Amino acid sequence: MFNKPNLFHKTAEMPAARSPRPLGGAVSARPVSPEMPATPAAADVAASEAVSAAQGNAVEAATAVPTERSGESRLIVGPDVKLKGAEILDCDTLVVEGRVEATMDSRVLRIAEAGAYKGTVGIDIAEIHGHFEGELTARVQLLIHSTGRVSGKIRYGKILIEEGGEISGDVQSLVAGAKDGLRAVERKADMRPLAAAG
């Protein structure tokens, strides 16, 4: 088998190499080598390759998704990081994988399973896999996963607690809190005429 001449050196019989496909630019059909006859079948193959390449470029362009929204600020506190005594400002998304003791008002708070947050937070959406202790106001939604533990003064727009998740302390819906506040104002208004009449 290895004694056959020209087993690995068949340069005369090899077709011309295809040029690499340009990125996002024009697509050219592969050249026909002088050894290959220019038949209608060869032209069809070259044309179908050009169409396939163009379709591939179109699919690549359509599926290109930006990894981050423009203008979004994000802070990730890594697993071995401890952030203490800070006020976190101008941060759209905070991801806590380590330990944080801070005050924050933002859009999204995500606490990883090994993460812990202690402090005061005003947030649109809070997603808790780890531990939170303190004062938490989730204006839109509070999501506590099965490994999540939340304690303190908790206010929320909507709440979802997976089986196994825990919440304790002064827990109240923002809607219920607003209704209680309105009732207190109404009670004070009702008492004023009685005091004036007596």
Buried (B, 14 or more C-beta within 10 A) or exposed (E): EEEEEEEEEEEEEEEEEEEEBEEEEEBBBBEBEEEEEEEEEBEEBBEEBBEEBEEEBEEEEEEEEEEEEEEEEEBEBEEEEEBEEEEBEEBBBBBBBBBBBBBBBBBBBBBBEBBBBBBBBBBBBBBBBBBBBBBBBBBBBBBBBEBBBBBBEBBBBBBEBEEEBBBEBEBEBBEEEEEEEEEEEEEEEEEEEEEEEE
